[in-house]
């Protein structure tokens, strides 16, 4: 048995085993028992240190510092979260998208919105809303490969997750990005099912351009608190388009809900901030007011 130590990327987690990609190959790993005592466990996307290397097996001895972490599905060190949104069938749920974007900002994860099904129905509203928030938007037309090749350029070499309502066309998009995913996408859908005996499974797939992607379940009934909890006093910082106005409110502790001479609300009235985004903020703020401090501190 070798005492050699390696650093690698966890690309798959299933049944207490972790497939870890290293410069010298892929190893099937178990995690040291010390992690259980610390109430943590390796996650897909973690950079880890391996020891007790023996053939194609090894032991995870250390989890390197994480840039970020989301709870469900358990993923670490995400660079980009890509929202696949259809122009119709189903129509966009802007409040839910805004909650994800706020969590992403809180976690320092870049956002990209990909709009599908524009051949069925035009939708300029998505771009109008999110361009003001500084979100990158890609409108996909599968008859023009340049429309989705832009996305490949944006995610090259990054760890990414794709999410969106069921039926928006995530699988179609993924298979256009890399045709080798055709079989794998079906496998992901099956293993991410909710049946009682379904194997719990999270996996990163490596694209030809070096990007790693995770396909996540549809979020039509998703509880964003499973990603993280944002304290009400920090919520304003998760809406990028609010930033130019925060120091211009009459009161330094302005919540931007009902206060007089609120620069954020005035910007909404002038159309500089999207009304739907502002409504999402108000809804999230009301939810955050009911969160206890201990719920925030445990995240």
Buried (B, 14 or more C-beta within 10 A) or exposed (E): EEEEEBEBBBBBBBEEEBBBBBEEEBBEBBBBEEBEEEEBBBBBBBBBBBBBBEEEBBBBBBBEEBBBBBEEBBBBBBBBBBBBBBBEEBEBBBEBBBBBBBBBBBBEBBBBBBBBBBEEEEBEBBBEBBBBBEBBBBBBEEEEEEBBBBBBEBBEEBBBBBBBBEEBBBBBBBBBBBEEBEEBBEBBBEBBEEEEEEEEBBBBBBBEBEBBBBBBBBBEEBEBBEBBBBBBEEBBBBBBBBEEBBEEBEEEEBBBEEBEEBBBBBBBEEEEBBEBBBBBBBEBBEBBEEBEEEEBEEE
